[in-house]
Amino acid sequence: MTDSKNINNPVGQGGGQRKRQSRAERQNNGPHRNLDRQGAADRKAELVRKMREKAAAADAAGQASDGTAQS
C-alpha cells in the first residue's frame, strides 16, 4: 500500500467517510471564520459609536461649563 499525504484522499478511509475539505477549511479559514469576522466588525462598530457618543457628551459638557456655547 502507498501512503497518501492528501487529506482529501486518505488511505484506509473508505469513500464518503471523511468530508472533502476546501483549501480554506484546511487552513482553518472555513465558513465559521466569516461569522467570527462579522461579529468582530459589529463589536468594533458598537464600540466606536459609544466612544463618539461619550466624546460628544464630554465636548458638550465642556462648552456648557465654559459659557462659550456657540449659537
Secondary structure as GFF3:
##gff-version 3
##sequence-region A 1 71
A	DSSP	alpha_helix	23	26	.	.	.	ID=ss1
A	DSSP	alpha_helix	31	66	.	.	.	ID=ss2
###
